[in-house]
Structure formats: C-alpha cells, structure tokens
C-alpha cells in the first residue's frame, strides 16, 4: 500500500489529536510524561511534510513543462 505524503501528514495530525486527548485524560504522571514526549517528537512534522509535498508538486510541474 502506498500512502501520499499529504495523507501521511493528516494521519500525523490525527495521532497528535489522539495523544493530546490521552494526555488530558491520564492521571498517571509517568504516562503523561511519555505521551508528552511523543507529542514533542511529532511537533512541527505535519508542516514540514506539507512543505515537502508542495515542493515536490512544484518540481513535478517544472519537469512536465520542460518536456513540452
């Protein structure tokens, strides 16, 4: 199965939402620290993926224009 970069970025955002809810609901400080650490690792990733997708589309358009 192949997943598009833009779709992967949306899945990361969904994971961040789930982890944020989990962080709000947990009463265990150790569990909260672990969830917060994962959220920290994911911070900014969707924006980077969106930018990469945009740049790839621009490169593809330039490539297609060059073929004409």
C-alpha beads as a LAMMPS data file, in Angstrom:
LAMMPS data file: protein, C-alpha beads

68 atoms
67 bonds

1 atom types
1 bond types

-500.0 500.0 xlo xhi
-500.0 500.0 ylo yhi
-500.0 500.0 zlo zhi

Masses

1 110.0

Atoms # bond

1 1 1 0.000 0.000 0.000
2 1 1 1.328 3.404 -0.971
3 1 1 0.359 6.467 1.011
4 1 1 0.678 10.005 -0.281
5 1 1 2.810 12.438 1.699
6 1 1 -0.139 14.774 2.262
7 1 1 -2.233 11.883 3.618
8 1 1 0.583 10.874 5.945
9 1 1 0.726 14.442 7.273
10 1 1 -3.000 14.299 8.065
11 1 1 -2.509 10.981 9.870
12 1 1 0.237 12.530 11.995
13 1 1 -2.174 15.345 12.881
14 1 1 -4.799 12.772 13.842
15 1 1 -2.262 10.970 16.025
16 1 1 -1.389 14.269 17.694
17 1 1 -5.080 14.855 18.451
18 1 1 -5.486 11.417 19.992
19 1 1 -2.313 11.834 22.039
20 1 1 -3.450 15.270 23.227
21 1 1 -6.745 13.816 24.436
22 1 1 -4.886 10.973 26.123
23 1 1 -2.599 13.481 27.838
24 1 1 -5.587 15.439 29.159
25 1 1 -7.331 12.323 30.476
26 1 1 -4.438 10.482 32.076
27 1 1 -3.977 10.686 35.815
28 1 1 -0.629 8.858 35.862
29 1 1 2.277 11.355 35.810
30 1 1 4.683 8.820 34.265
31 1 1 2.232 8.031 31.481
32 1 1 1.649 11.763 30.937
33 1 1 5.406 12.315 30.573
34 1 1 5.651 9.586 27.953
35 1 1 2.693 10.894 25.956
36 1 1 4.055 14.439 26.162
37 1 1 7.429 13.205 24.902
38 1 1 5.789 11.640 21.851
39 1 1 3.838 14.847 21.189
40 1 1 7.087 16.794 21.381
41 1 1 8.684 14.495 18.804
42 1 1 5.739 14.978 16.434
43 1 1 5.591 18.751 16.848
44 1 1 6.042 20.519 13.506
45 1 1 6.157 17.325 11.448
46 1 1 2.898 17.922 9.523
47 1 1 4.058 21.401 8.465
48 1 1 7.356 20.010 7.188
49 1 1 5.526 17.256 5.321
50 1 1 3.129 19.785 3.765
51 1 1 6.051 21.930 2.614
52 1 1 7.837 18.903 1.152
53 1 1 4.659 17.874 -0.682
54 1 1 4.277 21.374 -2.097
55 1 1 7.898 21.471 -3.235
56 1 1 7.564 18.051 -4.864
57 1 1 4.478 19.239 -6.764
58 1 1 6.358 22.337 -7.948
59 1 1 9.273 20.193 -9.135
60 1 1 6.889 17.864 -10.945
61 1 1 5.193 20.808 -12.687
62 1 1 8.566 22.198 -13.779
63 1 1 9.549 18.767 -15.057
64 1 1 6.328 18.462 -17.052
65 1 1 6.756 21.966 -18.519
66 1 1 10.293 21.043 -19.567
67 1 1 9.029 18.061 -21.530
68 1 1 6.888 20.200 -23.863

Bonds

1 1 1 2
2 1 2 3
3 1 3 4
4 1 4 5
5 1 5 6
6 1 6 7
7 1 7 8
8 1 8 9
9 1 9 10
10 1 10 11
11 1 11 12
12 1 12 13
13 1 13 14
14 1 14 15
15 1 15 16
16 1 16 17
17 1 17 18
18 1 18 19
19 1 19 20
20 1 20 21
21 1 21 22
22 1 22 23
23 1 23 24
24 1 24 25
25 1 25 26
26 1 26 27
27 1 27 28
28 1 28 29
29 1 29 30
30 1 30 31
31 1 31 32
32 1 32 33
33 1 33 34
34 1 34 35
35 1 35 36
36 1 36 37
37 1 37 38
38 1 38 39
39 1 39 40
40 1 40 41
41 1 41 42
42 1 42 43
43 1 43 44
44 1 44 45
45 1 45 46
46 1 46 47
47 1 47 48
48 1 48 49
49 1 49 50
50 1 50 51
51 1 51 52
52 1 52 53
53 1 53 54
54 1 54 55
55 1 55 56
56 1 56 57
57 1 57 58
58 1 58 59
59 1 59 60
60 1 60 61
61 1 61 62
62 1 62 63
63 1 63 64
64 1 64 65
65 1 65 66
66 1 66 67
67 1 67 68
